[in-house]
Amino acid sequence: MVDIPDKYQNQNVPYFAYKQRIERYKDRYTKAYELGLDTISDWLSAGPSSDYYTPSRAALANKCTLHSGINHWHFTDCGSDAIQAALAVTTEPGDQVIIPAWGFIATPENILWINRKIIFCDNGPDAMMCPNSLAEALDKFPTAKVVMPVHLLGRVQDVEMISNIVPKNVWIVEDAANAFYMNDGGNKPGYADISCYSFDIAKHPASTGTGGAVATSSKRLIDDMKEVTQQGFNKNRNGFVAPATKSSMDDTTARIIAEDIDILIENDVREQRRANNELFEKEILQERLTGENNICTGFGFFPSKMSAKEAAGEFKKVGIGVSVYPCFPDMPCFSDCDSVEYPYAKRLAKELVILPLHEYLTDENKDIMIEVSNSL
């Protein structure tokens, strides 16, 4: 039990500050929503299966291309659908996909949901996919079809380095749900065959609900992903040609995400988060993750006196929202999956606490977060 001064009680600091964001920019989001409503009548003539967009989705596509440098985009209902679409066009049922053993649950769940097999490799000290462990997994499971590096906690995986390890006949599909490229200093460009994004309410940039995207430099791949997310429709092959699902972003969501990109840039949101990260690096005297937190979505450290779960309970007592991620191979739902050794992933699940870094933290919030962190 940590002894916290009375002045620090009941902080009510969420890990995801979506309520504060929506309240602050409600007028702007409302206007963006109205712009989306104005273009809905164009949906059938410029639907998601077309080579051109409605005005609302065109506005978002232009911003995404500008900031990412990736030419071809297709917008889905959510990031999970984006992962499923990417795997649907690069693999067959039963094919193997290599992913890190620690992280957010959506990555492995979506792989199993569409009947692909998971191979777990270890995470590295920066929480990213460990290159040595990945090489071991590729050697042990030479029939793997996809390697899926995952960007987490603002750390952008070096996909170029990964691409030097992965054989040419193996696809690289980024789970970039938590790392939209914004030409920020220090960010590495993507070298993956397909990048999968999420714009849900907790991401940045974000919608006021859900939203996702797939992006690639290949026109063929983007057309294939449109087909599997538009009920099997292929405009070049006589209409509906294959069983498929339906997942597309509505115009109102597209306008809100486009507006949120402007808000991020105008308000130097990532610079504010980087400043919080720098403060915690200086003031929190605990072991923390190595590597650069380029986008700054969470600050990870290892309490010296207790487990991550116990530490999360101490933060909860004073109203601070933190996050703890699982080690997937140790979970019952993934017990049948293959893996190489994953000792660091186990440590991350047992010991790593992730603090919020969002721009809505007050000085008092930061003070209590530092004090509690140093007491654990």
C-alpha positions as a Markdown table, in Angstrom:
| # | Residue | x | y | z |
|---|---|---|---|---|
| 1 | Met | 0.0 | 0.0 | 0.0 |
| 2 | Val | 1.3 | 3.4 | -1.0 |
| 3 | Asp | 0.8 | 6.3 | 1.4 |
| 4 | Ile | -0.6 | 9.1 | -0.8 |
| 5 | Pro | -1.1 | 12.7 | 0.5 |
| 6 | Asp | -4.7 | 13.8 | 0.8 |
| 7 | Lys | -4.2 | 16.6 | -1.8 |
| 8 | Tyr | -3.5 | 13.9 | -4.4 |
| 9 | Gln | -6.6 | 11.8 | -3.9 |
| 10 | Asn | -9.4 | 11.4 | -6.5 |
| 11 | Gln | -7.5 | 12.6 | -9.5 |
| 12 | Asn | -9.8 | 11.1 | -12.1 |
| 13 | Val | -7.2 | 10.8 | -14.8 |
| 14 | Pro | -8.2 | 8.4 | -17.6 |
| 15 | Tyr | -5.6 | 6.5 | -19.7 |
| 16 | Phe | -7.6 | 7.4 | -22.8 |
| 17 | Ala | -8.7 | 11.1 | -22.6 |
| 18 | Tyr | -11.4 | 10.8 | -25.3 |
| 19 | Lys | -14.1 | 12.6 | -23.2 |
| 20 | Gln | -11.8 | 15.6 | -22.7 |
| 21 | Arg | -10.9 | 15.7 | -26.4 |
| 22 | Ile | -14.5 | 15.5 | -27.6 |
| 23 | Glu | -15.6 | 18.2 | -25.1 |
| 24 | Arg | -12.8 | 20.6 | -26.1 |
| 25 | Tyr | -13.4 | 20.2 | -29.9 |
| 26 | Lys | -17.1 | 19.4 | -30.0 |
| 27 | Asp | -17.9 | 22.4 | -32.2 |
| 28 | Arg | -15.3 | 21.5 | -34.7 |
| 29 | Tyr | -16.4 | 17.8 | -34.8 |
| 30 | Thr | -20.0 | 18.9 | -35.2 |
| 31 | Lys | -19.2 | 21.0 | -38.2 |
| 32 | Ala | -17.1 | 18.2 | -39.7 |
| 33 | Tyr | -20.0 | 15.8 | -39.2 |
| 34 | Glu | -22.3 | 18.1 | -41.1 |
| 35 | Leu | -19.8 | 18.2 | -44.0 |
| 36 | Gly | -20.0 | 14.4 | -44.0 |
| 37 | Leu | -23.8 | 14.5 | -44.1 |
| 38 | Asp | -23.7 | 16.8 | -47.0 |
| 39 | Thr | -21.9 | 14.3 | -49.2 |
| 40 | Ile | -23.8 | 11.1 | -48.3 |
| 41 | Ser | -25.9 | 11.4 | -51.5 |
| 42 | Asp | -22.7 | 10.8 | -53.5 |
| 43 | Trp | -22.0 | 7.5 | -51.8 |
| 44 | Leu | -23.4 | 5.2 | -54.5 |
| 45 | Ser | -21.7 | 7.0 | -57.3 |
| 46 | Ala | -18.3 | 7.0 | -55.6 |
| 47 | Gly | -18.5 | 4.1 | -53.2 |
| 48 | Pro | -15.6 | 2.3 | -51.4 |
| 49 | Ser | -15.1 | -0.1 | -54.3 |
| 50 | Ser | -14.5 | 2.7 | -56.8 |
| 51 | Asp | -11.1 | 4.2 | -57.8 |
| 52 | Tyr | -12.3 | 7.5 | -56.6 |
| 53 | Tyr | -13.8 | 8.7 | -53.3 |
| 54 | Thr | -16.7 | 10.8 | -52.1 |
| 55 | Pro | -15.6 | 14.3 | -51.2 |
| 56 | Ser | -15.4 | 13.4 | -47.5 |
| 57 | Arg | -13.3 | 10.4 | -48.0 |
| 58 | Ala | -11.2 | 12.2 | -50.6 |
| 59 | Ala | -10.4 | 14.8 | -48.0 |
| 60 | Leu | -9.2 | 12.1 | -45.6 |
| 61 | Ala | -7.3 | 10.2 | -48.2 |
| 62 | Asn | -5.4 | 13.3 | -49.3 |
| 63 | Lys | -4.3 | 14.1 | -45.7 |
| 64 | Cys | -3.3 | 10.4 | -45.1 |
| 65 | Thr | -1.3 | 10.3 | -48.3 |
| 66 | Leu | 0.4 | 13.7 | -47.5 |
| 67 | His | 1.4 | 12.7 | -44.0 |
| 68 | Ser | 2.3 | 9.1 | -44.5 |
| 69 | Gly | 3.8 | 9.1 | -48.0 |
| 70 | Ile | 1.8 | 6.0 | -48.9 |
| 71 | Asn | -0.1 | 6.3 | -52.1 |
| 72 | His | -3.1 | 3.9 | -51.9 |
| 73 | Trp | -5.7 | 3.9 | -49.1 |
| 74 | His | -8.9 | 2.1 | -48.4 |
| 75 | Phe | -11.0 | 3.0 | -45.3 |
| 76 | Thr | -12.6 | 0.3 | -43.2 |
| 77 | Asp | -15.0 | 0.3 | -40.3 |
| 78 | Cys | -12.2 | -0.3 | -37.8 |
| 79 | Gly | -8.6 | -1.3 | -37.4 |
| 80 | Ser | -9.5 | -5.0 | -36.7 |
| 81 | Asp | -11.2 | -5.1 | -40.2 |
| 82 | Ala | -8.0 | -3.6 | -41.6 |
| 83 | Ile | -5.9 | -6.4 | -40.2 |
| 84 | Gln | -8.4 | -9.1 | -41.4 |
| 85 | Ala | -8.5 | -7.5 | -44.9 |
| 86 | Ala | -4.7 | -7.4 | -45.1 |
| 87 | Leu | -4.4 | -11.1 | -44.1 |
| 88 | Ala | -7.2 | -12.1 | -46.4 |
| 89 | Val | -5.3 | -11.0 | -49.5 |
| 90 | Thr | -1.8 | -12.3 | -48.4 |
| 91 | Thr | -2.7 | -15.6 | -46.8 |
| 92 | Glu | -5.0 | -18.6 | -47.0 |
| 93 | Pro | -6.8 | -20.3 | -44.1 |
| 94 | Gly | -4.3 | -22.2 | -42.0 |
| 95 | Asp | -1.3 | -20.1 | -43.0 |
| 96 | Gln | 1.1 | -19.0 | -40.3 |
| 97 | Val | 1.6 | -15.4 | -39.2 |
| 98 | Ile | 4.5 | -14.4 | -36.9 |
| 99 | Ile | 3.7 | -11.7 | -34.3 |
| 100 | Pro | 5.2 | -10.5 | -31.0 |
| 101 | Ala | 4.1 | -12.4 | -27.9 |
| 102 | Trp | 3.2 | -9.3 | -25.9 |
| 103 | Gly | 0.9 | -6.4 | -26.7 |
| 104 | Phe | -2.7 | -5.4 | -27.2 |
| 105 | Ile | -5.2 | -8.2 | -27.6 |
| 106 | Ala | -6.6 | -7.1 | -31.0 |
| 107 | Thr | -3.6 | -8.3 | -33.0 |
| 108 | Pro | -3.7 | -12.1 | -32.2 |
| 109 | Glu | -7.5 | -12.2 | -31.9 |
| 110 | Asn | -8.0 | -11.0 | -35.5 |
| 111 | Ile | -5.5 | -13.5 | -36.9 |
| 112 | Leu | -7.4 | -16.4 | -35.2 |
| 113 | Trp | -10.8 | -15.0 | -36.2 |
| 114 | Ile | -10.1 | -15.5 | -39.9 |
| 115 | Asn | -8.6 | -19.0 | -39.3 |
| 116 | Arg | -4.9 | -18.2 | -39.7 |
| 117 | Lys | -2.3 | -19.8 | -37.3 |
| 118 | Ile | -0.2 | -17.7 | -35.0 |
| 119 | Ile | 3.6 | -18.1 | -34.4 |
| 120 | Phe | 4.7 | -16.1 | -31.3 |
| 121 | Cys | 8.2 | -14.6 | -31.1 |
| 122 | Asp | 9.6 | -12.6 | -28.3 |
| 123 | Asn | 9.5 | -8.8 | -27.7 |
| 124 | Gly | 12.7 | -6.9 | -27.2 |
| 125 | Pro | 13.7 | -4.5 | -24.4 |
| 126 | Asp | 12.0 | -1.7 | -26.3 |
| 127 | Ala | 8.8 | -3.8 | -26.4 |
| 128 | Met | 9.0 | -4.1 | -30.2 |
| 129 | Met | 9.3 | -7.4 | -32.1 |
| 130 | Cys | 12.8 | -8.8 | -31.2 |
| 131 | Pro | 14.9 | -9.2 | -34.4 |
| 132 | Asn | 16.8 | -12.2 | -33.0 |
| 133 | Ser | 13.7 | -13.9 | -31.9 |
| 134 | Leu | 12.0 | -13.2 | -35.3 |
| 135 | Ala | 15.0 | -14.8 | -37.1 |
| 136 | Glu | 14.6 | -17.8 | -34.9 |
| 137 | Ala | 10.9 | -18.1 | -35.6 |
| 138 | Leu | 11.5 | -17.8 | -39.4 |
| 139 | Asp | 14.1 | -20.6 | -39.2 |
| 140 | Lys | 11.9 | -22.8 | -37.0 |
| 141 | Phe | 8.7 | -22.2 | -39.1 |
| 142 | Pro | 9.9 | -21.7 | -42.7 |
| 143 | Thr | 6.4 | -22.0 | -44.1 |
| 144 | Ala | 5.2 | -18.8 | -42.4 |
| 145 | Lys | 3.5 | -16.4 | -44.9 |
| 146 | Val | 3.4 | -13.1 | -43.0 |
| 147 | Val | 5.4 | -11.3 | -40.4 |
| 148 | Met | 3.4 | -8.7 | -38.5 |
| 149 | Pro | 5.4 | -6.1 | -36.5 |
| 150 | Val | 3.3 | -4.1 | -34.1 |
| 151 | His | 3.8 | -0.4 | -33.2 |
| 152 | Leu | 3.0 | 0.1 | -29.5 |
| 153 | Leu | 3.2 | 2.8 | -26.9 |
| 154 | Gly | 4.4 | 5.4 | -29.4 |
| 155 | Arg | 7.4 | 3.2 | -30.4 |
| 156 | Val | 7.6 | 2.8 | -34.1 |
| 157 | Gln | 9.1 | -0.5 | -35.2 |
| 158 | Asp | 12.1 | -0.3 | -37.5 |
| 159 | Val | 10.3 | -2.0 | -40.4 |
| 160 | Glu | 13.3 | -1.5 | -42.8 |
| 161 | Met | 15.4 | -3.5 | -40.4 |
| 162 | Ile | 12.7 | -6.2 | -40.1 |
| 163 | Ser | 12.6 | -6.3 | -43.9 |
| 164 | Asn | 16.3 | -7.2 | -44.0 |
| 165 | Ile | 15.5 | -10.3 | -41.9 |
| 166 | Val | 12.4 | -11.5 | -43.6 |
| 167 | Pro | 12.7 | -13.6 | -46.8 |
| 168 | Lys | 11.4 | -12.0 | -50.0 |
| 169 | Asn | 8.5 | -14.6 | -50.3 |
| 170 | Val | 7.1 | -13.6 | -46.9 |
| 171 | Trp | 4.8 | -10.6 | -46.6 |
| 172 | Ile | 5.3 | -7.8 | -44.0 |
| 173 | Val | 2.0 | -6.4 | -42.7 |
| 174 | Glu | 2.3 | -3.6 | -40.1 |
| 175 | Asp | -0.2 | -3.4 | -37.3 |
| 176 | Ala | 0.2 | 0.4 | -37.1 |
| 177 | Ala | -3.1 | 0.9 | -35.3 |
| 178 | Asn | -1.3 | 3.0 | -32.6 |
| 179 | Ala | 1.2 | 4.8 | -34.8 |
| 180 | Phe | -0.1 | 7.0 | -37.6 |
| 181 | Tyr | 2.8 | 8.6 | -39.4 |
| 182 | Met | 2.8 | 12.4 | -39.3 |
| 183 | Asn | 6.2 | 13.3 | -40.7 |
| 184 | Asp | 7.3 | 13.8 | -37.1 |
| 185 | Gly | 11.0 | 14.1 | -36.4 |
| 186 | Gly | 12.4 | 10.7 | -35.5 |
| 187 | Asn | 9.6 | 8.6 | -37.1 |
| 188 | Lys | 10.7 | 6.0 | -39.5 |
| 189 | Pro | 8.7 | 5.5 | -42.8 |
| 190 | Gly | 7.0 | 2.2 | -43.3 |
| 191 | Tyr | 8.6 | -0.4 | -45.5 |
| 192 | Ala | 5.8 | -3.0 | -45.1 |
| 193 | Asp | 3.7 | -4.5 | -48.0 |
| 194 | Ile | 0.6 | -3.3 | -46.1 |
| 195 | Ser | 0.0 | -1.0 | -43.2 |
| 196 | Cys | -3.1 | -1.4 | -41.0 |
| 197 | Tyr | -4.4 | 1.6 | -39.1 |
| 198 | Ser | -7.0 | 2.4 | -36.5 |
| 199 | Phe | -8.8 | 5.7 | -36.0 |
| 200 | Asp | -11.1 | 4.7 | -33.2 |
| 201 | Ile | -12.0 | 7.0 | -30.3 |
| 202 | Ala | -8.9 | 6.2 | -28.3 |
| 203 | Lys | -6.3 | 6.7 | -31.1 |
| 204 | His | -4.6 | 9.8 | -32.6 |
| 205 | Pro | -5.8 | 10.9 | -35.0 |
| 206 | Ala | -9.2 | 9.7 | -34.0 |
| 207 | Ser | -12.9 | 9.6 | -34.8 |
| 208 | Thr | -15.6 | 10.0 | -32.2 |
| 209 | Gly | -16.3 | 6.3 | -32.6 |
| 210 | Thr | -14.6 | 3.8 | -34.9 |
| 211 | Gly | -12.6 | 3.8 | -38.1 |
| 212 | Gly | -9.7 | 2.0 | -39.7 |
| 213 | Ala | -7.7 | 1.9 | -42.9 |
| 214 | Val | -5.3 | -0.2 | -45.0 |
| 215 | Ala | -2.5 | 1.5 | -46.9 |
| 216 | Thr | 0.0 | 0.2 | -49.5 |
| 217 | Ser | 2.1 | 1.3 | -52.4 |
| 218 | Ser | 0.5 | -1.5 | -54.5 |
| 219 | Lys | -2.6 | -0.7 | -56.5 |
| 220 | Arg | -3.2 | -4.5 | -56.9 |
| 221 | Leu | -3.2 | -5.1 | -53.2 |
| 222 | Ile | -5.5 | -2.1 | -52.5 |
| 223 | Asp | -8.0 | -3.4 | -55.1 |
| 224 | Asp | -7.8 | -6.9 | -53.6 |
| 225 | Met | -8.5 | -5.5 | -50.1 |
| 226 | Lys | -11.5 | -3.5 | -51.5 |
| 227 | Glu | -12.9 | -6.7 | -52.9 |
| 228 | Val | -12.7 | -8.6 | -49.6 |
| 229 | Thr | -14.3 | -5.7 | -47.7 |
| 230 | Gln | -17.0 | -4.9 | -50.3 |
| 231 | Gln | -18.9 | -8.2 | -50.3 |
| 232 | Gly | -16.7 | -9.7 | -53.0 |
| 233 | Phe | -17.3 | -7.0 | -55.6 |
| 234 | Asn | -14.6 | -6.7 | -58.3 |
| 235 | Lys | -15.3 | -4.0 | -60.9 |
| 236 | Asn | -12.8 | -5.6 | -63.3 |
| 237 | Arg | -14.1 | -9.2 | -63.1 |
| 238 | Asn | -17.9 | -9.0 | -63.7 |
| 239 | Gly | -19.2 | -7.9 | -60.3 |
| 240 | Phe | -19.5 | -10.1 | -57.3 |
| 241 | Val | -16.9 | -12.9 | -57.7 |
| 242 | Ala | -16.1 | -14.2 | -54.2 |
| 243 | Pro | -17.5 | -14.6 | -50.6 |
| 244 | Ala | -16.4 | -11.6 | -48.6 |
| 245 | Thr | -17.4 | -9.3 | -45.8 |
| 246 | Lys | -18.5 | -5.6 | -45.7 |
| 247 | Ser | -16.5 | -3.0 | -44.0 |
| 248 | Ser | -16.3 | 0.6 | -45.1 |
| 249 | Met | -15.9 | 4.0 | -43.4 |
| 250 | Asp | -18.9 | 6.3 | -43.5 |
| 251 | Asp | -18.5 | 9.9 | -44.7 |
| 252 | Thr | -19.1 | 11.5 | -41.4 |
| 253 | Thr | -16.4 | 9.5 | -39.7 |
| 254 | Ala | -14.0 | 10.4 | -42.5 |
| 255 | Arg | -14.6 | 14.1 | -42.0 |
| 256 | Ile | -14.1 | 13.9 | -38.2 |
| 257 | Ile | -10.8 | 12.0 | -38.6 |
| 258 | Ala | -9.6 | 14.6 | -41.2 |
| 259 | Glu | -10.5 | 17.4 | -38.8 |
| 260 | Asp | -8.7 | 15.6 | -36.0 |
| 261 | Ile | -5.5 | 15.5 | -38.1 |
| 262 | Asp | -5.7 | 19.3 | -38.3 |
| 263 | Ile | -6.3 | 19.6 | -34.6 |
| 264 | Leu | -3.3 | 17.4 | -33.9 |
| 265 | Ile | -1.1 | 19.6 | -36.0 |
| 266 | Glu | -2.5 | 23.0 | -35.0 |
| 267 | Asn | -2.1 | 22.2 | -31.3 |
| 268 | Asp | 1.3 | 20.5 | -31.4 |
| 269 | Val | -0.4 | 17.6 | -29.6 |
| 270 | Arg | 2.5 | 15.2 | -30.1 |
| 271 | Glu | 5.0 | 17.8 | -28.9 |
| 272 | Gln | 2.9 | 18.1 | -25.7 |
| 273 | Arg | 3.0 | 14.4 | -25.2 |
| 274 | Arg | 6.7 | 14.3 | -25.9 |
| 275 | Ala | 7.2 | 16.9 | -23.2 |
| 276 | Asn | 5.3 | 14.7 | -20.7 |
| 277 | Asn | 7.4 | 11.8 | -21.8 |
| 278 | Glu | 10.6 | 13.7 | -21.2 |
| 279 | Leu | 9.4 | 14.8 | -17.8 |
| 280 | Phe | 8.7 | 11.3 | -16.7 |
| 281 | Glu | 12.0 | 10.1 | -18.1 |
| 282 | Lys | 13.7 | 12.6 | -15.9 |
| 283 | Glu | 11.6 | 12.3 | -12.8 |
| 284 | Ile | 10.5 | 8.7 | -12.5 |
| 285 | Leu | 13.4 | 6.9 | -11.0 |
| 286 | Gln | 12.5 | 3.4 | -12.0 |
| 287 | Glu | 13.7 | 1.1 | -14.8 |
| 288 | Arg | 11.9 | 1.8 | -18.0 |
| 289 | Leu | 11.7 | 0.7 | -21.6 |
| 290 | Thr | 14.7 | 1.3 | -23.9 |
| 291 | Gly | 14.3 | 2.9 | -27.3 |
| 292 | Glu | 12.6 | 6.1 | -28.5 |
| 293 | Asn | 9.0 | 6.9 | -27.9 |
| 294 | Asn | 8.5 | 8.9 | -31.1 |
| 295 | Ile | 4.8 | 9.4 | -31.0 |
| 296 | Cys | 4.4 | 9.2 | -27.2 |
| 297 | Thr | 1.1 | 7.3 | -26.4 |
| 298 | Gly | 2.2 | 5.7 | -23.2 |
| 299 | Phe | 5.1 | 5.8 | -20.7 |
| 300 | Gly | 6.3 | 2.3 | -19.6 |
| 301 | Phe | 8.3 | 1.5 | -16.5 |
| 302 | Phe | 9.0 | -1.4 | -14.2 |
| 303 | Pro | 8.0 | -1.0 | -10.5 |
| 304 | Ser | 10.8 | -2.3 | -8.3 |
| 305 | Lys | 8.7 | -3.5 | -5.3 |
| 306 | Met | 5.5 | -5.0 | -6.9 |
| 307 | Ser | 4.0 | -6.5 | -9.9 |
| 308 | Ala | 2.4 | -4.5 | -12.7 |
| 309 | Lys | -1.1 | -5.7 | -11.6 |
| 310 | Glu | -0.5 | -4.6 | -8.0 |
| 311 | Ala | 0.9 | -1.3 | -9.2 |
| 312 | Ala | -2.1 | -0.7 | -11.4 |
| 313 | Gly | -4.2 | -1.2 | -8.3 |
| 314 | Glu | -2.3 | 1.5 | -6.4 |
| 315 | Phe | -2.8 | 4.0 | -9.2 |
| 316 | Lys | -6.5 | 3.2 | -9.4 |
| 317 | Lys | -6.9 | 4.1 | -5.7 |
| 318 | Val | -6.0 | 7.7 | -6.5 |
| 319 | Gly | -7.9 | 7.9 | -9.8 |
| 320 | Ile | -5.0 | 7.4 | -12.2 |
| 321 | Gly | -5.8 | 5.2 | -15.2 |
| 322 | Val | -2.9 | 3.0 | -16.3 |
| 323 | Ser | -2.6 | 0.0 | -18.7 |
| 324 | Val | -1.1 | -3.5 | -18.3 |
| 325 | Tyr | -0.8 | -5.7 | -21.4 |
| 326 | Pro | -0.9 | -9.6 | -21.4 |
| 327 | Cys | 1.6 | -12.2 | -22.7 |
| 328 | Phe | -0.5 | -13.9 | -25.3 |
| 329 | Pro | 1.0 | -17.5 | -25.3 |
| 330 | Asp | 0.2 | -17.7 | -21.6 |
| 331 | Met | -3.5 | -17.0 | -22.2 |
| 332 | Pro | -6.0 | -19.9 | -22.6 |
| 333 | Cys | -7.4 | -18.6 | -25.9 |
| 334 | Phe | -3.9 | -18.9 | -27.5 |
| 335 | Ser | -2.8 | -22.0 | -25.8 |
| 336 | Asp | -2.7 | -24.0 | -29.1 |
| 337 | Cys | -0.5 | -21.5 | -30.9 |
| 338 | Asp | 3.2 | -22.3 | -31.7 |
| 339 | Ser | 6.0 | -20.1 | -30.5 |
| 340 | Val | 9.7 | -19.8 | -29.9 |
| 341 | Glu | 10.9 | -18.8 | -26.4 |
| 342 | Tyr | 9.5 | -15.5 | -25.2 |
| 343 | Pro | 11.1 | -14.6 | -21.8 |
| 344 | Tyr | 11.0 | -10.8 | -22.2 |
| 345 | Ala | 7.3 | -10.9 | -23.2 |
| 346 | Lys | 6.6 | -12.7 | -20.0 |
| 347 | Arg | 8.4 | -10.0 | -18.1 |
| 348 | Leu | 6.5 | -7.2 | -19.9 |
| 349 | Ala | 3.2 | -8.8 | -18.9 |
| 350 | Lys | 4.2 | -9.3 | -15.3 |
| 351 | Glu | 6.1 | -6.1 | -14.6 |
| 352 | Leu | 5.4 | -3.3 | -17.1 |
| 353 | Val | 3.1 | -0.4 | -16.1 |
| 354 | Ile | 2.0 | 2.0 | -18.8 |
| 355 | Leu | 1.2 | 5.6 | -17.8 |
| 356 | Pro | -0.9 | 8.0 | -19.9 |
| 357 | Leu | 1.0 | 10.8 | -21.7 |
| 358 | His | -1.9 | 12.7 | -23.2 |
| 359 | Glu | -2.1 | 16.5 | -23.4 |
| 360 | Tyr | -4.9 | 16.8 | -20.8 |
| 361 | Leu | -2.6 | 16.0 | -17.8 |
| 362 | Thr | -2.4 | 18.8 | -15.4 |
| 363 | Asp | 0.7 | 19.6 | -13.4 |
| 364 | Glu | -0.9 | 18.1 | -10.3 |
| 365 | Asn | -1.7 | 15.0 | -12.3 |
| 366 | Lys | 1.9 | 14.7 | -13.3 |
| 367 | Asp | 3.2 | 15.3 | -9.8 |
| 368 | Ile | 1.1 | 12.4 | -8.3 |
| 369 | Met | 2.0 | 10.1 | -11.2 |
| 370 | Ile | 5.7 | 10.7 | -10.5 |
| 371 | Glu | 5.3 | 10.3 | -6.8 |
| 372 | Val | 3.3 | 7.1 | -7.0 |
| 373 | Ser | 5.6 | 5.7 | -9.6 |
| 374 | Asn | 8.7 | 6.3 | -7.5 |
| 375 | Ser | 7.1 | 4.6 | -4.5 |
| 376 | Leu | 6.2 | 1.3 | -6.2 |
